[in-house]
Amino acid sequence: MSGVSMGEPVTTGASCPGTFARAWAKAVSGTSYLPMTQAQLEELLQRLTVRLAAALRAEPFDPRIGHQVGAELVAAHIASAEGLGRTVEVVQLRLLRDLGLVGDDVSDRLARLLATITTGYARALRDRTLDEQESIRRAAMVARAQAERALRDSESRFRHQATHDPLTDLPNRTLFTERLAAAIALPGRGSDRVGVCFLDLDRFKVVNDSLGHQLGDALLVQVAQRLRRALGEHLVARLGGDEFVILVQHTRGTDDVVRVAEAALAAVAEPAVVDGHELTVTASVGIVERPVVGATPGELMRAADSTLHWAKAAGGARWALFDPARHRTELARYALSAAIPAALDRGEFFLDYQPLTSLRDGTVVGVEALVRWRHPELGVLGPDSFIGLAEETGLIVRLGGWVLAEACREAESWAAGGGPAPFVSVNLAVRQVHRPGLVQEVRGLLAQTGLPPHRLQLEITESTMMSTGAEDPVRALRMLNELGVRIAIDDFGTGYSNLVYLRDLPVTELKVAGEFVTRLRTPQVDPASRNDERILASLVSLAHALDLTVTAEGVETADQADRLRAIGCDAGQGWHFGRPAPAARILEKIR
């Protein structure tokens, strides 16, 4: 230790700058668009790690090295608030440990060094912003000068600009539409076919946001040049942004257009060097190919655009082929979802009910409310036709609220015939469970209709219950349970099948998914049937240990009911006990 001051940090074990650099690289990866490989990133950060370690050991201590480290991070495009935050975090948590640095004041040195890293980072980011602003200012001045010169150009030049994209010099939307219309309208071409490829770069916004729009524009120019070289015999146009479109005339079928799309994808995927940055981008392509007879430019472009979204939804970096049947289905789904609000206003929805029957004595203990839509054109639609659409669009909150109110209103009158009245069970969607006013809504409905709380059961799927980890939804369910409302887990067994979490949730009933019941129709000697029966018996036993009742869904035969009764299941629901029917028919069965 001779020659080392008492306060100077020293290395107590094997120094591992490489280990720390790898951890640092992992922390900042993905925080911004980095124009380098992972190995290059680790090499850069290892060099900075060595400098940080040297600064911590130096006598006298000089924290200004942090300014340089912060500036180099910005220069390497690790230039986001998240990138800085993760850098500070990993340096604070791991640098001393991974490098084995100890000393009386090493923590103080590290804190001061982190402060200068942050300061250097902020200054470099500010300087870069100012430089970009200056570049923009200069570009604006150049643009003004060019505009003044352009005003003196001839009328003809003002007109190959009206039809071409100014950035890439490719044909623009106007010229492409004219050429497409001409290809469709050629006389004597009744048997001719035409194809359109709609191409869009994947995650191009990341390039613009990370490296700036100027570099993004330069990349678009390179992409345009590649497409023109690779597809020289076809018309390639830029529609705007990162969207390109390719016209394929006189096709012999979809294979011709697919080959064009694959050539376009290959051209785009080649690494590009733009302003010293090596960039690799991918693209998605929507393909439509059909006879020219009956086609219109607008129809073809809309079809190609829709198909492009299919390719994007499938993960990108691929092509997708237009499917008329899928397109019609999506249009029909959109029209159906758009009609839900008006259908609610016109009273087109109604409820059927399916009995939940005691396996002990055969009495109807409850009924499940099932919504139907009496569509003026399509007839009566089951929930499978529109519930998913309502959930996707958020309309499930309004629709679910109507179902809940209507079920409470109808169920209140069922006690008039004397004897114990069944409870009504209503399904709640995820959005309803997370809605802040759920408790007030249910309490208000019970007060308005006069339905006793114990005669209302709210069904929540197992996956929904597991997704209600937030405190507010669980608190709402607990308040409803304390009010006397029954809470049931629907389709139990299709998700996590975890009884442990039920200990802390206000659940009164499990509804076992019909998949477990289905194979009980097979003979008991069948191994699969016996295994399902054992699983059900275990679920029932564990549920009873938690004071939960168990209802089996999908009961279709008397044998299934007998086997469920034998293992102690409390109730059953399914066609064996009754199909969904209007309330009046269910009441006849009850009475």
N, C-alpha and C positions, 0 to 999 in steps of 0.2 A: 504494500500500500504506500510505499515511499513515493513522494512527489504528488500525491493526491490529497486534496484538501478534504476536511471532514464533511463538507457539504456536497462534494462532487458525487453525482450518481455513478455507480459502478455496476458492471455486469456480474451477476452471481451464478449464472448457469449458461447453458448453450443459447447463444443469440440466434433468433429465428426470424430475420426480416422477411424471408420468403413466406413463412407461415402467416405472418401478420399481413403481408401484401395480398395474399390470396383471400384472407378474410375481408380485407378492405375492398378488394375488387368485387367480391360477392355482394357486399353491402350496397355498393353504388350501381351495380349492374341493373339496368332497367329504369333508372331514375331519369335518364335522358337518352337521346339518340347518340350513341358513341361510334364515331367512324373508325373503329379499330377492332381487332380481334380480342378475345378474352386473354390470350397470351400476351399481346401487346399491352393491354391494360394492366396486367399483373406486373409486367416488366417496368412500366412507368411508375406504378405505385411502390414497387420494391425500391426503385431509385429514390423516390421521395421518402420512403421509410428510413433508408440509410441516412438521409440528410437530417431527418427529425431526431434520429438516435444520436447523431453526432452533435446536434444542437443541445440535446439534453445532457451530454457528457462534458461539453466544452466548459473551460474555465478561462476567463469569466463567462458566465452564462449570457448569451445574446439571443433573445427570443425573436429577433427580427427575421430569422430564417423562415419563420411561419408566414411572413408576408409573401416570400417567394413561393412557398409551397401552395398557398391559397391561389396565387396568380397562375401557377402552372396547372392547377385543377381546372380553372376556368378556360385556360388555353386549350386543354384537352377535351373541352365540351362537357365536362362534368359540371354543368352549369344550371342547376335547379335547386330550389330550396330544400327538396327532399335529399338531393345528393350531398349538400352541405351538412344537413342534419345527421345523415347516416355517417358521414365522415367524422364529425365531432363525436358521435356516439362510439364508433369503433375505436377511435384513437384513445378516448377516455377510458374505455373498458378493457382494451387488450394490449395497447402499445407497451406499457411497462411490463406486463406479465409475459408477453411473447418474447420480448427482448431481454428479459431478466434484469431490468434496471432497478436498482435500489439506491437509496441515499436519504439523508435527512430532509432535504428540501426537494426531492424529485417530484412529489405531487404538486408542490407550488410551481415548479418549473413547467410541468406539464400544463397546468391551468393557464399560465402566462403564454405558453406556446400555442395553446388552443385559441386564445384570444387573438393572437397575431395572425393565425391561420384564417380565422373568420374575417378579420379586418382586411387582410390581403385579398381574400376571396371577394369581399364586397367591393373593394376598390377596383379590382380587375373587371368585375361584372359591370360596374358603373362606367369604366373606361371603354369597355367593349360596346356598351349601349351608346355612349357618346360617339364612338367611331362609326357605329352603324347609322346614327342620326346624321353624322357628317356625310357619310356615303350617300344616304338618301337625299340630303340637301344638294350634294354635287350632282347626283343622278337627276334630280329635279331640274337643276340648271341646264344640264345637258339635254334633258328632254324638252325643256322650253326652247332651247336653241334649235333642236331638231324639228320641233313643231313649227317654228317660224320658217325653217327651210322647206318643210313639207307643204306649207301654204303656197309656196311658189311652184310646186310640182304641177305637172299637166293634169288635165281632167281625166285622161285615160288611166294615169297611175292612181288617181284617187279612186276610180271605179275598181285586177288580178288579185288591191287592199280590201275593198268591200266584200270580197268573196274568199279572202284568205285570213287565217289567224295571224295576227301581227307578231306573236312570240315565236311560233314554230314554223311559220310560212306554209303550214298545211292548209288545205281547203277548210273552210269553216262550216258551221251548221247550214248556212244559207245555200252554199254551193252543193253540199252533200245532199240536202233535201231536193234540190233541183235535179241532180243526177239520178237520185233514187226514183223520183217521179218519172223522169224520162225513161229509165230502165223498165218501169212497170208499164208505161204507155206506148212502147214501141209497137208500130203496126205489124201485123203478121207474126206476132210472137205469142200466140195463144198457148202454146205448149212450153214456153220458156219458164225457167225458174230463177229465183233470185235469193241471195242470202245476205244477212246483216250480222256483223259481229260488234257487239257493244263492249268496249274494254275500259276498265277502270283500275288504276293503280291501288294496291293494297296498302293501307296505313300511310298514305302519302302525307297526311296531316302531321305525322310525327316528324317527318323530314323538315317541313316548313316551320314547325314550332321549335325544333331543336337547333336547326342550322340556319334558319332565316329564309324568307321568301325568295331572295335573290338566288341563293343556291338551289332552292326548289325549282325555280324557273329554268335554271341552267340544266337541271336534271330532266325537266320536261322536254327541253330542246333536244337533248341526247336521245330520249325515248322516241321522239318524233322522227329523228333521223334514222334510228334503227328500224322502226316500223316501215319507213319509206323504202329503205334498202331491202328489207326482208320480204316486203309485199309490193314490190314495184309495179306489178301488173294490175294491182287492185287500187281503188280509190280509198285513201286513208285520210280522215278528217279529224280535226280536234273540235269538240263541241264546247269546251270550256273547262277550267280547272284541270283535273287529271283524267278527264273523260275523252276517249277516242272512239271512233267508229269506222268500220271497214265495210265497203260495199263489194260483194262478190256476185258478179253477173254470170248468166248462162250456166248455172250449176246443173250438175247431173244428179244431185241428191245431197243429203246432209253430209256425207263423207267429204265432199269437196270443201264445204265451209268449215268442218272440223279441222281439216288439215291447215287451213288458213289460220284458224284460232290457235292451234298448237304452234305454228310458226311465229305468231305474234307473241305468245307467252314465252317462248324460248328467246326471242330477241330482247324482250324486256328484262328477263332474268339474268342476263349477262352483267357481271360487275361493271359499274361505271365509276370513273374517276372524275370528280367535279370539284374544281377549285382546290385540288390537293386532297380531297376526301374520297375514299373508296366506299361507294355505296352499292348495296344490293337490294333491289326492290322486286316485288312480284306483282302480278296482276290477276284480275278475274275477268272472265269473258262470258257474256250472254249471247247465245246463238239462236237465230231464227232463220229457217229456210223453207220456202214454199213456192208454189206456182204464182206467176205474176197475175193470173186471172183473178179478179176480185180483190186484189191486195191494194192497200193504200199506204203512202209513206208514214202517216201517223200511226196506223195500226202496226206496221212492222217495227217502228221505233219503240212503241209502247211494249210490244211483246218482247223485243230484245232487252229493254230496260228491266222488265219484270224478271226475265231469265238471269240477267246479271245479278240481281239481288238473291236469286237462288244460289248462284255460285258463291257469293259473299257469305251467305248464311251457312253454307257447307264448309266454310273454313278459308275460302280464298285460294289463290294460286292454282286455279283450275278453270275449266270451262263447263258450262251447263247448257243443255239443249232444250229449247222451248217445247213444252208439253201442253197441248191444247186442253187436255182433260184437267191437268193440275191448275192451269190458268183459270178455267171455268169454275173449278172448285174454290179457288181463292177469291174470285170475284163474287161468287155466291156467298161465301163466308163473310166477306166485307159487307155485302148488301144486307145480310141477315143481322150482323152486329149493328149496322147503322139503323135498322128498323126497331131495335129493342126499346128505345125510349118512347117512340110513338105507340108501340104495342102496349106498353104499360099504361100510357094515357088512355088508350081505347079499351082497356080491360080485356085484352086478348089472352092473358095468362090465367090459369086456374090450377087448383090443387087436386091431386088424387092422394089417397092414403093407403098404406099397406100395414096390416096388423102385425104387432109383436105379441106372440102368444106364449103363455106360460107352459113350459114343458111338464110342469107338475100336475096341473088340473085342466089345462086346455082353455083357460080364460084369456080374453084379450086384455093385456095389461097396458098396452100403448099402441100408438099408430105413428108411422113415419110419414111426414108430409113430403110429397114429391111434386115438383112444379111441372106443368105442361104449358105449351104455347099453341093456342088455336089460331094458326096462321091463316090469313084470308086466302092465300094462293096455294100454300104447300100442305094445308091440312094440319092435323094435330102433330106437333113435334115433341119428342121426348127431351129430357134434360141434356142427353149426350150431344144434341144438335146445337145447343146454344149456351150452355153453362160455361164451356171453355172459352167461347168468344167473349162472354160477359166478364170473365176473370181477366182476359188479356186487355180489355179496354177499360177496366175499372167500373163498368156498369153493374158488376156483381153486387156492389154496395147497395145501389138502389133496388135492384131486383131482389136481392136477399132480404132487404128491409121489407119489401112488399110481402114476400113469402112468410116471413116471421109474423107480420101483422095479421095477414089473412088466416094463418094457422091458429093464432091465439083467438081471433074473433070467432072462427067456426068451432073451435074446441070448447069454448065457454058454454055453448048450448048443449053439449053432450050429456051433462049431468042431469038434465031435466027428466029423463026417463026413470030415475031412481037407480039405486045400486051404485057401486063404485065406478066412477067414470075413468076411462083410460087417459094416460098422459099423451101429449102430442110431441113428437120428436122432430126438430127442424135442424137441417144442416147449416153450418156457418162456414163461409169461405175465409181464406187467410186474411183478406183485406178487412172483412168484418171483425175478425178477432182483434186486429191491430187498430181498429177505429177507436179514437179516444172516447166517443160518446156512447159506447155499446151498453154500459150499465144503465145509463139514463134512458136509453132507448127501450131496453127491456122492461125496466121498472115502469116507464110511462105506459107501455102497451098492456102490462098486467093490470095497472090501475084503470086504464081506459076500458078494457074488455071485461074486467072482473074475473079473469082466469087465475085460479090459485097458483102460486109459484111452483108447488110440487107437481103440477100437471103440465109443466113445460120442461122438455128436455132439449138441450142444445148439443148437437153432434159435431165434433171436430175431428178431422182425420188425424191419424197418428203423426204423419209428416208435418201437418200444421201445428200440432201440439209441440213437437220437437223444435219447430222454428219459432216458437213463442218464448225464446230464451230471454227476451227483453222483459224488464220488470213490470211495465205497465200492463201488457196483455195478461200476464199471470195474475196480477192483482185484480184485474177486472173479472176474470173467471172465478177467482176466490170470493169476490164480493157477490157475484151472482149465486154461487153455491151457498154462501151464508144466507142469502135472501130466500133460499129454498128451491132454487132452480136446479134441476138435474143436469150434470155434465157427463157426456158419454164420449169415449174414444171410438171413432168409426173406422172400419177397415183395419182393425188391429191385426198385426201379423204381416202386413204388406210392406212395412218400413223397418223401423229399428227393432221392434218386438222386444222392447226393454221394459220390464215391469219395475225396475228399480226406481226410475225417475218418477213413477206414479205416486211414490210415497209422499212427495212434496207438492203434488198438484191436486187441485180440487175436483177429482174425478169420482163419479159414482157408478159408472157402468162401462164395460168393455163390449164392443160389438165385433166379434171375431169375423175376419174376412171370409167370404164364401169359398175362397180357394182351399181352405182347410176342410170345408164340409163336402166339397165336390166328390172327393175320392171315397167318402164314406158310403157312396152308392155301390161300390164294388164289394164283393164278398169279404168277410172278415179274415179269411185265410190269405188274402192278397197282402204281401209284405208292405206295399206302399200304403194301403188302406189302414193297416194296423199301426204303421208308424204315425200317420196323420192322427189316428185316434189317440195314440199315446201323447202326441204333442198337445192335442186339444185337452186331454185330461190334465196334463201338467199346467196348462194355462188356466184352466178353470180352478184347479186347486190353489195355485198361487194368487189368482184374483180374489178368491174367497178369503184367503189369508189376509188380504188387504181390504176386506169388507167391500168388495166390488161385486156387482151382479154381472153376469155374462149372458149376452145374447148372440146366438149363432146366426149369421146371415146365409142366404142361399140355400135354405132347407127346401128340398123339392120332393122328397119321398118320405113315407111313413117309417121306413127302415132307418133313414138318417135321423129322424126325430127320436126313434127308440134308442139308438146308440148314443145320441147326445144326452138324452134323459138319463141313460145309464151312467154316464161319466159325471153327472151332476150339473150340467149346463142349465141355467135358469129359464131361458126363453129362446124362442126361435122365430125367424122371419124368413119368408120365402113363399114360393108358389104353393107349397104343400098346405100352408095355413091361409093362403088367400093372395090373389094378385092385387095390384094397386087398383083402387076404385074410388068413385066419388064418396063424399062423407056420408050421404044418406044410405048407401049400400053397406058401408062399414058399420053404421049404427044399427042396421037391421041384424047384422051378424052378432053385434055386442048384446042386443036386447033379446 
